[in-house]
Amino acid sequence: SIPSTVSIGTSPDSRGIPPSCMGMAAKSANSMELKWQRYSNYNVMVVCSKQNNFGTPADSNYRVGDIIENGDTVIYVGTANSFTQTGLESNSTYYYKIYTKTNDSTYTQGIETTGHTYCSAITDYPYTEGFDSEINNCYKQEQIIGNGTIAVANSQLTYLSQSSTDSVAITRITLPPFALAEYQNAVMKINL
């Protein structure tokens, strides 16, 4: 399970003091809110990447939309202590790095964090999930009794116990969100 909020502390590096206490929270299936505390009155630069492999900013003045080394995209430059990025893919992991920009346009080493957007609501009905090859990660599993995992075997949803002493195994599967506001009656049928 991926947490919806992450906080990270930091310490100064040889090129200045990076922002501190960066946190993030998925706001929706398509947006992420980032928060930080700036160092003094310095600007910050936030970059986003789909891979966890950040490049090193050159000593220059970046603008929103600029691409730095390794394909990182600059999504914010300024003096605020938060930013909401929109237009993201649902159920996707994003990697962020935030830097303090010094007066001579150099950047601190920065701090990193990771976030995951929510799953999109299901809107096409009737909806069927056959679990043909794997469990979509929009389905969450919570162990109630026992120690195992839900898996797909032979096109069937199966509970795989991790312990030979489990006489009873109970697990809860949480479904992705369903958009049902326009329906007066909704029936959910589960075939096991």
Rosetta blueprint (number, residue, H / E / L):
1 S L
2 I L
3 P L
4 S L
5 T E
6 V E
7 S E
8 I E
9 G L
10 T L
11 S L
12 P L
13 D E
14 S L
15 R L
16 G E
17 I L
18 P L
19 P L
20 S E
21 C E
22 M E
23 G E
24 M E
25 A E
26 A E
27 K L
28 S L
29 A L
30 N L
31 S L
32 M E
33 E E
34 L E
35 K E
36 W E
37 Q E
38 R L
39 Y L
40 S L
41 N L
42 Y L
43 N E
44 V E
45 M E
46 V E
47 V E
48 C E
49 S E
50 K L
51 Q L
52 N L
53 N L
54 F L
55 G L
56 T L
57 P L
58 A L
59 D L
60 S L
61 N L
62 Y L
63 R L
64 V L
65 G L
66 D L
67 I E
68 I E
69 E H
70 N H
71 G H
72 D E
73 T E
74 V E
75 I E
76 Y E
77 V E
78 G E
79 T L
80 A L
81 N L
82 S E
83 F E
84 T E
85 Q E
86 T L
87 G L
88 L L
89 E L
90 S L
91 N L
92 S L
93 T E
94 Y E
95 Y E
96 Y E
97 K E
98 I E
99 Y E
100 T E
101 K E
102 T L
103 N L
104 D L
105 S L
106 T L
107 Y E
108 T L
109 Q L
110 G L
111 I E
112 E E
113 T E
114 T E
115 G E
116 H E
117 T L
118 Y L
119 C L
120 S L
121 A L
122 I E
123 T L
124 D L
125 Y L
126 P L
127 Y L
128 T L
129 E L
130 G L
131 F L
132 D L
133 S L
134 E L
135 I L
136 N L
137 N L
138 C L
139 Y L
140 K E
141 Q E
142 E E
143 Q E
144 I E
145 I E
146 G L
147 N L
148 G E
149 T E
150 I E
151 A E
152 V E
153 A E
154 N L
155 S L
156 Q E
157 L E
158 T E
159 Y E
160 L E
161 S E
162 Q L
163 S L
164 S L
165 T L
166 D L
167 S L
168 V L
169 A L
170 I E
171 T E
172 R E
173 I E
174 T E
175 L L
176 P L
177 P L
178 F E
179 A L
180 L L
181 A L
182 E L
183 Y L
184 Q L
185 N L
186 A L
187 V L
188 M L
189 K L
190 I L
191 N L
192 L L
